[in-house]
Amino acid sequence: MAALNVNGTPLECCCTKPMTGFFRDGFCRTAEEDQGYHLVCAIVTRQFLEFSRRRGNDLITPRPELRFPGLKPGDRWCLHILRWREAYEAGVAPPNELWIT
């Protein structure tokens, strides 16, 4: 069965450069193993990236050993749904589309 978004239409790719998603296939979809529920496709902002780093999740620093180039403002990334909510409550949530299976 194809993954669907909240509108019931086929899930669209969030980003492949950099490659994102729990399955690192570009789609914000999940599975039981994904304890973070990476379902929010967001366009990250400087404010969000700094917020996330302060919360212990540094998405800015490249991690070549994980094939992670680091994010910069304007990149699209699948976010943990609760982290997006935290950022929203702090007034720094990045623009998004909620895509779920």
Helices and strands as residue ranges (DSSP letters): E 38-43, H 46-54, G 64-66, E 76-80, H 81-89, E 96-98
